[in-house]
Amino acid sequence: MAKANRFVKNDEGVSAVIGVILMVAITVILAAVIAAFVFGMVGGVKKTYTVSVTVARAPNGDILINNMGGNDAGLILNGSNNGFTIAYTASSGNVVTEATDLAVGASYKISSTSAAPQCHVVVTGNFKDGTQQVLATADV
């Protein structure tokens, strides 16, 4: 009778099952919280536009900015000199900002007398949906 009584009072199996159930529940809840956090962040990512712009210094010292086109080149504002914003370091050391329209295949020239010898250039595209995106940066 002592053997039969021993199996009735043994609680070790029940504790192990409850422990496994609790660990699985905690894992599921943790995965749900992480998924909600990750997928909630994805909604805030903005579209990245594809427009190729090159910046180079010509042999005479001028800086040439070329619009090489791209899948989203047609989405850039056109007219009233507001499609591109070009900021560069002037020979005075100040930053000069100019707005221009630059058709695909066209070039914009910054005179060698206007630009600093070591000039930092940032070209920003202004898109029809109201967003702006840096298309090129260069030290020339």
Helices and strands as residue ranges (DSSP letters): H 2-9, H 12-42, E 52-57, E 63-69, G 73-75, E 84-89, E 95-100, E 107-110, E 120-126, E 132-139
